[in-house]
């Protein structure tokens, strides 16, 4: 995933229940929200629409939003 510092990452899972986690990427190439990410700033959303709304609010100008299904490993740029 070609993420860069400042991009927004939305992680999605349906393992136990549907949840989206939205957070800011802190290092180029980052594919999760662990490590240097301030976990207190991660946003949980129950729907993709809510996750996208949250991502748009926190996205710095000129940065991308990436979506990853952590159940399948598939990702896309939104």
N, C-alpha and C positions, 0 to 999 in steps of 0.2 A: 504494500500500500504506500503510495507516494506522499505521505503526510509531511507537513512542515510545521515547525514551531508556530503556534498561533492558530492553526487550523482547528476545526471543531470535529470531534469524533462522536458518532452516535452508535452505541453498541446495543444489539437487540438479541433477546433470547425468548424462547417459548418452552424451555425445559420443564419448569415447574408451573410457571404462569408467565404471561406476556409482560415484558418490561423493556423499556428503553432507558439507557443511561447516556447522558450527554455531558461531555467535558472538553476542555481545551487541551490540545496537544502541546507538550512541553519540549519535545525533541524530534528532529527530523526522522522520519521512518517509523515513528511510534504507532503500534497497532493495538494498544489496550489503554486502559486508564489507571494503570498501577505505577509504582515508582515515584517519580517527581510530581505527579499530579496531586493537587490539593483536593483530597477526597471530600472535604466539606463543601467544595464548590461544584461537585458533580450533581447533576440534576436527574431525578428519576421521573419518567413519564410513562403512562399506561398505553398511549397510542402513538403511532408515528406522527400524526398531525401535531400532537402536543410536543413531541420531541423536536420536530422541525421548528415550531414556534419558539421554543426555548433556545435552540441552536442559533436561530436568526437574531435573537436578542443579545446573545453573548459573543457572536462572531465579530472579530475585528474586521474593519474594512479591508477588502482585497484578499481575505483568507477563504479557504474552501471548507465545505462540509462533507465529511465522509461518513458512510453508513456501513456497518459490518454486522452480519448475522453470525454471532459467535457459535451457534449450533452447527452451521455448515461451513463456516470460514469464508463465505462469499462476501464481497464488499463492492461498493460502488461510490462514485462521487455524485453528490446531489446538487 
